Amino acid sequence: MSNRRGVIAFLLLTLGISWSSWFVERLVFGWSLVNPLAQLPGAFAPAVAAVVVRQWITREGFGDAAFAPKFRAAWRWYLVAWLGPLAVTAAGLAIAAGLGRWRPDLSPLGGLVVILPILTIVLVPVYWGEEFGWTGYLRARLLPGRPLAAVLVTGLIWGVWHVPLAFLGYIEFSNNLVALPVWTVFFVLQQIPLSWLYLASKTVWVPSLAHAGNNMVIGLITEVLLVEHGDLDTVSVMFVLSVPLGIAALFMVRGRLLGRRASAESAHAHHTSTMAPTRDVVSSIR
């Protein structure tokens, strides 16, 4: 019961904080949600919700929160998380070029080729806000004993969470009826490697790095090259990128890393939330 109460509370808090902040910022203050500062309340809403639920609602504490960065033990996974988005981007560009929808030319990027991978590292704390909530908390508790299903449903919820942004100027589609389902599935495909990296590294900071790369490298580079200087729209780009992401996700699922480690983790999360030990943030970090 504690596990279910925690999941419901997490979702209500996350959606309530994010959606209310987006609508107020855009419709009341007239701010553009493309502005990174305007995005911060929504970006940290999942983390805030997870902290509130862990500390005061289920009182399960932070024993499984994976705060520790584990640089020495997980350095290989940090490297995968940093270079993975570059590999997906390169594969997507190759597919677009092969289809004749983009003429290979990186000159429109200018210095972004160097800046974006560095900026990805700098912005990791921002993307921690989402990963601590979605991947670190919700996924492990959503469907105990069904780890792969939990990953897929978490990705679905994560995608739905973004939907209001399509109506508030953050992103524009020519046909929302077509684009929104594609966008949602695209988030599901991203959630698989994010969860896989979390389980492989046992730290929330690795998927936070990958998430930063998804937005700063995959998102911005393909936007500049394939949309602004290519012959594709945003939805078509998502279809193209779904090929390398889908192949990577397939290997991750077939490798059963998700099944083995997520099963044990899900059982542990269910046990800790049911027992509800009263460990606070300070004691868990110590």
C-alpha angles and dihedrals in degrees: 000000000000090000093053092045090052094050093049092047091048093052094046092049095044096047093040096051096041101042095042092050092048094049094044093047094048105033101031104032097025093229121159112243088212085075106099092219091057089053096057099085091053093041093056097037094093091051093047090049092049092050093048093048095045095046105036112011108042093010089211093138128212104290093122097034094110093221095153111096093214093201095171097046097038103036092117091055091049088054091050091048091050099044098034095078089050090053092049090048092050091049091049092050090049091052092048091049091047090053090051093243096116133036107218106252124137096182094100088066094061109172093351090092088070100028100052099057089050093045088052090064093044093053097048093107090058093053090045084073091070100034095052088057107033104032101022100043115013100040094054093050105033100086111006112212093015103082100166092047089049091054092050094047091046089054090049093051090045089053093048089049088064096050098095089058089069089063098042102059100262092113131004128212127185091223118021093189089064100031102049096059090046091048091050094051088048089059090050090054090051093049092061096063091038091056092042091054091047092053094043095049099032090218130098092220095073096060088042088060091047091048090052089051092050091058103033100037109023096033101043099037094049090044092055098040105032103031106027096033101019140059101260135094125219095268092049090051090054090053091051094048091047089071098065091033091050093049091050091047091050092054091047093052094043090050087062094220088129092051099047101042099031092053092057092042093049091051090049092049091049091049095048094047091049093048090041101200112199101237114150129210096264096049092047093054091049 
